Amino acid sequence: MSLFRRTRRVPAPLPPPSVLPPSAAFLAPSSTASPIPAPPPVPPGMSLAPPPALHQDEPADLTTRGPLAGELPVGILRFDQGSELRLDRSWVIGRDPVAPAGHRDAVPFALVDATRSVSKTHLALGPATGGAWVIDLHSTNGVSVETPGAAPQRLTPGQAVTVPYATKVTYGERSIVIQG
């Protein structure tokens, strides 16, 4: 008879799968591509601003700092679902967005939209002096901008417009406020 009892080793339980916070679940990168048609003529009364070119070799440092000489201050994109993005680069927003030909450096972000009011590739936006530039990428439900003290204005697809901070951008049934 043995004085020692043999025990069977049982592996430790696995940790539960990680759950993304609501802001991370709201935004997810996308990687498919489709062509975007050529933009229509410039609409009267709108200010046009070509988006600044970003370089692939720019650092991905997302720490908060003041702008250097020649840099634009960094704004914040506040989504109606509570998520935020830094306005330090060009973004393409939609359910399954693809950076269009003229904005290959734009970072695609997919938004969860159960109502499907947001197109796969709905809009692009990026930093501009005192605010942002916004483009409707020929979406089904359009894009409108509402600057402080003005009525909402629907964008002409394919045309970049520059808007100041505090502008509300509505796309489908979703919205973003551009804050400085």
Buried (B, 14 or more C-beta within 10 A) or exposed (E): EEEEEEEEEEEEEEEEEEEEEEEEEBBEEBEEEEEBEEBEEBEEEBEEBEBBEBEEEEEEEEEEEEEEEEEBBBBBBBBEBEBEBEBBBBBBBBBBBBBBEBBEBBBBBBBBBEEEBBBBBBBBBBBBEEBBBBBBBBBEBBBBBBBEEEEEBEBBBBBBBBBBBBBBBBBBEBBBBBBE
